[in-house]
């Protein structure tokens, strides 16, 4: 994201392809763009990293849209990032064509749309995210007088049980296997069904059931062409969906005719084998679909330098015995060899990364900014450590990429529950159930809430047929001090010690009533203000301020870290509101309110870059992204590294690790850094350099990318002088910093570094 509305584009947002403005298309790309889309045929596009796959697919889709009605083309991908990129490029091409444009969806949003349009039962379903699922599992594991063994069932295990039952296994069989009662499993399924609550996986399952039982879905019969991006990531369930869509009857064609299918991907980037994806799928798709297949390749990279591709291929793929005969060839001139750095611990590695980023920004005269850097790890827990180190020791802020916005997985999810309650409908019942434990803060609240929940369910089925909200309104209006009947709330919440909970619940419902009156006028800012007001009135700020995880150490440092986490998550929540509001206004959908729109789309926002924040991500999440400079981290405190077997050429390596390394390396456009914990042998070492790039090397390598205007000589000299001063003060070296540490003075000094380097750019 560029500040102050500047026209400069972030490297993340730059399309991979020929240099901007030239519109050069390679011969290989032209073959893909112009390939015929005959029925019963499959075009397989093997596209290496940075080969212009997305721009080529967009041009192909545009070409086909000139030959067919654009509405006859369906484009699918697993990732929101891919979908948003294709959709944005296509919107520019079709903005003058009224409402006629190709359909571009993620698999889950496509299935959601099919169910919305064709399923009465699932039209108003509630999609339960992971945070809410944990709350749901906890409530049901506390179910009184039903099954004490259910308390041992984890959220993931509960989901496995339910998926097995939905796939045809009997409830009795699953109950016996997991040592719980059939009644427990049945009650969970009944509640989910009654409240139309489903998980992401259910979208695919329910859509598949609908496709197999109904052969006249208008949207599907209209499609003649299906395009699937990132096809190497397909797992069996999604592959079955593609097969069903391609084989679905097409209007005006014989019943046996299949739709044309174009798939694009890279077998070497298959890194989801733990989900069931198969690197051989691109080559075997014709056999699976029983269709005629043509394979074309995009083997020229506009992204990576020859040196980066060589490390990715030789150190990664070759070490695992994977073929490199069709490896991608760089179209860029020779650049800087990847840098190999040795570290004895993760702390030492983090110090090096932070200090080297500071140095690069300074000696480039501000040509590089924090958002040009990405730090990649294998696991999420390493990201927590790096983020903390960069912020506490150097004052840098980090932009963390994840499969969904980080605030969704945090305590800020409380605000989402408040919005679901406010919106009413099917999601409000469960949202209110999740909010009640935050109001009942006394020991034993889980059991009390569970009793209240099941008592309200019994009241609902036997007496009124209403919602939890209706039950609470009735009971809170009859608080005369004595329980009245078997459904009285005072059977659970009697005594003065429970009065604060009852009064807080009254306040919550009063806020709900008042805010619903103005729901149609809500904007992102008014929503945030209202939510923060009610959380303050209900004394929920203490809950929000708790650390997301138990800190290793208590004290000011832990408090500061928790505060920073909360601020980042609140900022992320507000950015999600604003991003959805922009999409809502662009769509001009008058059939729904902004609040409803947000609750259906909050999890679909694309990653956003902040110029002044470094990017940190797991390799899996960074797939599909690119950055000028990439650091691959992974040194552990046990004098080891996840990548050690690759870097030390220790025999035949795991293929999945080799592909993961390949993906990590090929996120870098110009400069790649690799960490190691042990000396590297000459057969690997010669692909790297150990000395750090100079200012002149950076200028010649980075400047030709055209990210932004070249700095003046004055800026470069200013940056070099600043770096010398930072070094002189001992702020850039981890060892020196620990040696001169005196109270909190050092922290204040180091946190000046990001502020100082801003003045260079």
QUIBEL-V52462 format. One record per pair of residues at least 24 apart in sequence whose ideal C-beta (glycine too) atoms are under 7 Angstrom apart, sorted by the first residue. I is the first residue (numbers start at 0). GAP is how many residues later the second one is. Records with the same first field share a line. If there is no record, write none. Layout:
I: GAP + GAP
This chain:
0: 607 + 608 + 609 + 610
1: 609
2: 608
7: 700
9: 361 + 599
10: 361 + 615 + 616 + 617 + 658 + 696
11: 597 + 613 + 615
14: 39 + 40
15: 34 + 36 + 286 + 287 + 610
16: 35 + 38 + 285
17: 284
19: 686
25: 274
27: 269 + 270 + 271 + 272
28: 27 + 269
30: 265
31: 24 + 28 + 264 + 266
32: 26 + 27 + 30
33: 29
34: 259 + 261
36: 27 + 188 + 223
37: 222
38: 214 + 218 + 219 + 220 + 221
39: 217 + 218 + 251 + 252
40: 219 + 250 + 251
41: 219 + 221 + 243 + 244 + 247 + 249 + 250 + 251
42: 219 + 251 + 253
43: 219 + 238 + 241 + 249 + 251
44: 217 + 218 + 219 + 251 + 253
45: 220 + 236 + 249 + 251
46: 217 + 218 + 219 + 251
47: 218 + 250 + 251 + 253 + 280
48: 217 + 252 + 254 + 255 + 279 + 617
49: 251 + 252 + 253 + 254 + 576 + 616
50: 247 + 248 + 249 + 250 + 277
51: 246 + 250
52: 211 + 245
53: 31 + 32
55: 242
56: 29 + 170 + 172 + 207
57: 28 + 31 + 32
59: 202
60: 29 + 41 + 166
61: 31
63: 161
64: 37
67: 156 + 157
68: 31
69: 24 + 30 + 31 + 32
70: 29 + 151
71: 150 + 151 + 152 + 153
72: 29 + 152 + 154
73: 29 + 149 + 152
74: 27 + 28 + 29 + 152
75: 29 + 31 + 34 + 152
76: 29 + 151 + 152 + 153
77: 28 + 29 + 152 + 155
78: 27 + 151 + 545
79: 26 + 524 + 526
80: 525 + 526 + 543
81: 147 + 148 + 542
83: 522
85: 143
106: 97 + 131 + 134
107: 92 + 95
110: 92 + 93 + 96
111: 91
113: 93 + 96 + 103 + 105
114: 91 + 92 + 95
116: 102
117: 92 + 96 + 99
118: 91
121: 74 + 84
123: 72 + 301 + 302
124: 71 + 73
125: 69 + 70 + 71 + 300 + 301 + 304
126: 71 + 73
127: 69 + 70 + 71
128: 279 + 474
129: 279
130: 277 + 278 + 282
131: 298 + 302
132: 26 + 66
134: 299
137: 308
138: 294 + 310 + 311 + 314
139: 48
141: 304 + 305 + 308
142: 41 + 307 + 311
143: 303 + 306 + 307 + 310
145: 35 + 37 + 38 + 41
146: 33 + 34 + 36 + 37
148: 30 + 31
149: 30 + 34
152: 25 + 27
158: 40
160: 24
161: 26 + 27
162: 38
164: 24
165: 39
194: 231 + 234 + 235
195: 230
196: 233
203: 33 + 34 + 37
206: 34
207: 32 + 33 + 36
210: 33 + 37
214: 34
219: 25 + 28
220: 28 + 29 + 30
221: 29
222: 36
223: 26 + 35 + 36
224: 34 + 35
225: 33 + 35
226: 35
227: 35
228: 35
229: 35
230: 32 + 33 + 34 + 50 + 51
231: 33 + 34 + 35 + 37 + 38 + 45 + 47 + 49 + 50
232: 39 + 44
233: 43 + 47
234: 37 + 40 + 41 + 42
235: 40
242: 46
245: 43
257: 33
267: 49 + 54 + 391 + 394
268: 354 + 390 + 393 + 394
269: 389
270: 349 + 352 + 385 + 388 + 389 + 392
272: 383
296: 29
298: 27 + 29 + 30
299: 28 + 29 + 31
300: 27 + 28 + 29 + 30
301: 29
302: 323 + 366
303: 26 + 362 + 364 + 365
304: 25 + 27 + 29 + 30 + 365
305: 24 + 26 + 28
306: 27 + 28 + 29 + 30 + 31
307: 30 + 357 + 358 + 360 + 364
309: 377
310: 27 + 354 + 361 + 376
311: 350 + 353 + 354
313: 373
314: 331 + 369 + 372
315: 330 + 342 + 345 + 346 + 349
316: 341 + 345
318: 327 + 330 + 334 + 339
319: 332 + 333 + 334 + 335 + 338
320: 331
321: 333 + 336
334: 335 + 366
335: 335 + 357 + 361 + 365
336: 351 + 352
337: 334 + 335 + 336 + 349 + 350
338: 334 + 349 + 350 + 353
339: 334 + 336 + 340 + 345 + 348 + 350
340: 332 + 334
341: 334
342: 292 + 332 + 334
343: 295 + 333
344: 290 + 292
345: 39 + 289 + 290 + 291
346: 387
347: 386
348: 284 + 286 + 326
349: 36 + 39
350: 383
352: 278 + 280
353: 35 + 36 + 39 + 40 + 42
354: 377 + 378
355: 336
356: 257
357: 368 + 374 + 395 + 399
358: 364
359: 269 + 338
360: 396 + 399
361: 357 + 358 + 360 + 361 + 395 + 398
362: 332 + 335 + 356 + 357 + 360
363: 331 + 334 + 338 + 355
364: 346 + 350 + 351 + 354 + 395
365: 345 + 349 + 353 + 394 + 395
366: 335 + 336 + 341 + 343 + 344
367: 260 + 261 + 334
368: 242 + 392
369: 26 + 242 + 243 + 244
370: 238 + 239 + 240 + 242 + 244
371: 255 + 256 + 257
372: 241 + 242 + 254 + 256
373: 241 + 243 + 248 + 253 + 256 + 293
374: 239 + 241 + 256 + 258
375: 241 + 243 + 246 + 254 + 255 + 256 + 257 + 288 + 291
376: 241 + 256 + 257
377: 240 + 241 + 256 + 264
378: 239
379: 238
381: 251
382: 233 + 235
385: 230 + 247
386: 229
387: 173
389: 224
390: 173
391: 165
392: 344 + 357
393: 356 + 359
394: 355 + 356 + 357 + 358 + 359
395: 218 + 358
396: 215 + 216
397: 215 + 216 + 218
398: 210 + 211 + 214 + 215 + 216
399: 216 + 217
400: 206 + 214 + 216 + 220 + 221
401: 219
402: 218
403: 199
404: 167 + 171 + 200
405: 163 + 166
406: 162 + 165 + 166
407: 195
409: 138 + 159
410: 132 + 133 + 135 + 137
411: 132 + 157 + 158 + 161
413: 24 + 126 + 129 + 130
414: 116 + 158
417: 113 + 116
418: 176 + 180
419: 179
420: 91
421: 90 + 93 + 94 + 97 + 173
422: 172 + 173 + 176
426: 172
427: 41
428: 38 + 39
431: 36 + 37
432: 35
434: 73
437: 102 + 105
438: 62 + 65 + 66 + 69 + 99
439: 61
441: 55
447: 44 + 45
450: 41
451: 37 + 40
454: 32 + 37
457: 29
458: 28
462: 24
471: 33 + 37
472: 36
475: 26 + 29 + 30
503: 34
506: 30 + 31
507: 30
518: 74 + 76
519: 73
521: 72 + 73
522: 58
523: 50 + 53 + 54 + 57
526: 50
527: 46 + 49
574: 33
575: 26 + 29
578: 26
579: 25
611: 142 + 146
618: 41 + 44 + 45
621: 45
622: 40
624: 42
625: 41 + 43
626: 40 + 41 + 42
627: 41 + 42 + 43 + 74 + 77 + 79
628: 39 + 41 + 42
629: 37 + 38 + 42
630: 42
631: 32 + 41 + 42 + 43
632: 42
633: 41
634: 40 + 42
638: 38
639: 37
640: 34 + 35 + 36
643: 33 + 34
646: 29 + 33 + 37
647: 30 + 32 + 33
648: 32 + 34 + 35
668: 36
669: 31 + 32 + 35
670: 30
694: 25
714: 45
717: 42
718: 41
721: 34 + 35 + 38
725: 27
